[in-house]
Amino acid sequence: MEFGRREQLILLLLAVAVAFGFGAKYALNRQRVVEGPAVVTEKPAAIYVHVAGAVYHAGVYRLTQGSRVLDAVRRAVPRPDADVDALNLAQPLEDGQKVVVPARLSAQGQLPAGAGNPFAAPVAQDGSSSGATGGRLNINTADAAALETLPGVGPALAQRIVAYREAHGPFTAVEDLLNVPGIGEKKLAQLREHVTIH
């Protein structure tokens, strides 16, 4: 059976189209193989670590996998009496681990006032306690946790008192609390018998 010129041309075009189709499919498959699987970047897993002891902000912290004891202690802010040298700061942390920052012993071999208690008021550089003085809380040295023990003072107001003190310096009179947003005459009257500036 002989094909005429027209049939030969049609067969040639068909053969070229089929060859082009196979070539395109081969090229696409080859490109997929070269690209390989897409790289999925995963966020590092989170771990939770409890920090307690001679720190200002004891609590549970969310850190990334591979964090060290140093990272957890920095987040909790060590107090001046903290003995961070007693810890292995380079040790990798594990999920659920508890890090207790010990307090240094005083010259008399005793812990400074409030040391070892994560909820105690901070100890000043001179070793004096920044907590209650004669039953009153020193508003110039108490941290937010200690301020929350005052009547009518919640976490937000305690933070505002600390922020005001950090921005403007120590309170020179109990009445200076009136400058803190959220404290009026009524609140000041409620606090007056519970606080001191010395």
URQUIGI-V130937 format. One record per run of one state. SS is the DSSP state (H for helix, E for strand, - for the rest). FROM is the first residue (numbers start at 0). TO is the last residue. Records with the same first field share a line. If there is no record, write none. Layout:
SS: FROM-TO + FROM-TO
//
This chain:
-: 0-3 + 35-44 + 53-53 + 55-57 + 64-66 + 76-76 + 78-80 + 82-82 + 86-90 + 92-96 + 101-101 + 103-103 + 105-109 + 111-121 + 123-127 + 129-130 + 133-134 + 138-142 + 147-153 + 168-172 + 179-183 + 196-197
H: 4-34 + 68-75 + 83-85 + 143-146 + 154-167 + 173-178 + 184-193
E: 45-52 + 54-54 + 58-63 + 67-67 + 77-77 + 81-81 + 91-91 + 97-100 + 102-102 + 104-104 + 110-110 + 122-122 + 128-128 + 131-132 + 135-137 + 194-195
//
